[in-house]
Amino acid sequence: MDMEFDLFDSGYFRIAVPSGWMAFCGIDSECRTTPKKVHIFKGASLETDIFTHAGITICFFGKEDNYLSPKIFYDNIVDMEPFTLGSYTWNGYTCTSFGYPYTMLEAKHDGCVFQVMILTKNGEHEISLADADVLTILTSLTQTD
């Protein structure tokens, strides 16, 4: 199965972006665009589609960054068995946040952390950790800094 994709390099990590998905840098807690947060949303054509579409947000925490798991802030938490995909071993759980279903993953590597938030359903838009596109994105994730 050949899949068309582009590579997106944030400066901290690189990912494959399948055809029909849009990737762009997110904003930090001070509303500044940051290369440490990348949104990859299926069927998006505008950055504001993150409010209406299903997608993935990847956050990178370097050795100098503080990382605290956000797990305590979510509802309906169900832990997942750890698994290896691509270069990393992932720990995760499913949960809801403000009624939206998420699959949350984290991988620690060389003092750094990748946090992956998969918004699995938003309106009529749905994705799953088992989807080929989602697996391609996660498998391709590579730290570049």
Salt bridges, closest charged atoms under 4 A:
ASP9 OD2 - ARG14 NH1 3.51
ASP28 OD2 - ARG32 NH2 3.24
GLU30 OE1 - ARG32 NH2 2.63
GLU64 OE2 - LYS36 NZ 2.92
ASP65 OD2 - LYS36 NZ 2.61
ASP79 OD1 - LYS71 NZ 2.46
GLU106 OE2 - LYS108 NZ 3.84
ASP110 OD2 - LYS63 NZ 3.74
GLU124 OE2 - HIS125 NE2 3.55
GLU126 OE2 - LYS121 NZ 3.76
